[in-house]
Amino acid sequence: MLAGANAIYGAGMLELGQTFSLEQLIIDHDIIAMCRRATKGISVNDDTLATDLIKEVGVGGNFLSKKHTLQWMDAEESFPTLLNRDMRGTWEKKTDKKDLAYLAYQKSKEILKTHQVPPIDKDLLASMEAIVKEADRAARG
């Protein structure tokens, strides 16, 4: 990815692709999102440079409490859904010391239980059925 590749292969796979794991897929989703964010680069423009804010806060000032900093942090930062960046004590309290594999297992069960597949558009479905019928006719000669 860092060399410009735009395809990632193997999400959710274990044992050289011999095994597929929903838990690994969920973990890989977070990792891939962070990689995509890293390869996106950093926006450099008048707003992100914030020279006016630098002048206002001054050397040694606190930029973290400024609304501008928080807005750009939200826009530019990656926010994994499962990986946890908290300090150990906070992590232990939030997760009851459950490891990443167990948290991914819980998330997979939640997704399987609650996910709703949106219906396929009627026109698209009709087009797909026409393609299948034509392929069947062509295969039968």
C-alpha positions in Angstrom: 0.0 0.0 0.0 2.8 2.4 0.8 4.1 1.9 -2.8 0.8 2.8 -4.3 -1.0 -0.5 -4.4 -4.8 -0.2 -4.0 -5.8 -3.8 -3.3 -5.6 -5.7 -0.1 -5.8 -9.4 -0.2 -6.5 -11.9 2.5 -8.7 -10.1 5.0 -10.1 -12.6 7.4 -7.9 -15.4 6.2 -5.7 -17.6 8.3 -3.4 -20.5 7.5 -2.4 -19.1 4.0 -6.1 -18.8 3.1 -7.1 -22.3 4.1 -9.2 -21.0 7.0 -11.5 -18.0 7.1 -12.3 -16.3 10.4 -15.0 -13.7 11.0 -13.1 -12.5 14.0 -9.9 -12.0 11.9 -12.0 -10.2 9.3 -13.2 -7.7 11.9 -9.7 -7.2 13.2 -8.3 -6.8 9.7 -11.0 -4.2 8.9 -9.6 -2.0 11.6 -6.0 -2.6 10.4 -6.9 -1.9 6.8 -8.7 1.3 7.7 -5.7 2.6 9.6 -3.4 1.7 6.7 -5.7 3.5 4.2 -5.7 6.5 6.5 -1.9 6.5 6.7 -1.5 6.2 2.9 -3.9 9.1 2.4 -1.3 11.5 3.6 -1.7 14.7 5.5 -3.7 17.7 4.3 -1.5 20.8 4.1 -3.4 24.0 3.4 -4.1 27.4 5.1 -6.7 25.8 7.4 -4.6 22.8 8.5 -1.5 25.0 9.0 -3.5 27.2 11.3 -1.0 30.0 11.4 -3.5 32.4 13.0 -4.0 29.9 15.8 -0.3 29.4 16.2 0.1 33.2 16.7 -2.8 33.3 19.1 -1.7 30.4 21.3 2.0 31.2 21.1 5.0 29.1 22.0 4.3 26.6 24.8 0.5 27.2 24.5 -2.1 24.5 24.6 -3.4 23.7 21.1 -5.3 20.5 22.2 -8.0 22.5 23.9 -8.8 24.5 20.8 -11.9 23.8 18.7 -9.8 24.0 15.5 -7.4 21.2 16.7 -10.3 18.9 17.6 -12.1 19.5 14.3 -9.0 18.6 12.3 -8.2 15.6 14.6 -11.6 14.2 13.9 -11.3 14.8 10.2 -7.8 13.4 9.8 -7.4 10.7 12.5 -8.3 7.0 12.0 -10.9 5.7 14.5 -10.8 1.9 14.7 -14.0 0.2 15.8 -12.3 -2.5 17.8 -8.7 -1.8 18.4 -8.2 0.1 21.6 -5.7 3.0 22.1 -6.6 3.7 25.7 -4.1 3.5 28.5 -4.0 0.0 30.2 -6.1 1.0 33.2 -8.8 2.5 31.0 -8.7 -0.5 28.6 -9.1 -2.9 31.5 -12.1 -1.1 32.8 -13.8 -0.7 29.3 -13.2 -4.3 28.2 -13.1 -6.2 31.5 -9.6 -7.3 30.4 -11.1 -9.2 27.4 -8.5 -9.7 24.6 -8.9 -8.5 21.0 -9.9 -12.0 19.7 -12.7 -12.2 22.2 -14.0 -8.7 21.5 -13.9 -9.5 17.7 -15.9 -12.7 18.5 -18.5 -10.7 20.4 -18.7 -8.1 17.5 -19.1 -10.9 14.9 -22.0 -12.4 16.8 -23.6 -8.9 17.1 -23.2 -8.3 13.4 -24.6 -11.7 12.4 -27.6 -11.1 14.7 -28.4 -7.5 13.7 -27.2 -6.9 10.2 -29.9 -6.2 7.6 -29.0 -6.7 3.9 -30.6 -3.9 1.9 -32.8 -5.2 -0.9 -31.4 -5.2 -4.4 -32.9 -2.5 -6.7 -35.7 -4.1 -8.8 -34.2 -2.9 -12.1 -30.7 -4.2 -11.2 -32.2 -7.5 -10.1 -34.1 -7.8 -13.5 -30.8 -7.0 -15.3 -29.0 -9.7 -13.4 -31.7 -12.3 -14.0 -31.6 -11.4 -17.8 -27.8 -12.0 -17.8 -28.2 -15.4 -16.0 -31.0 -16.5 -18.5 -28.8 -15.5 -21.5 -25.8 -17.4 -20.0 -28.0 -20.4 -19.5 -29.2 -20.2 -23.1 -25.7 -19.8 -24.4 -24.4 -22.8 -22.4 -27.2 -25.1 -23.7 -26.4 -24.2 -27.3 
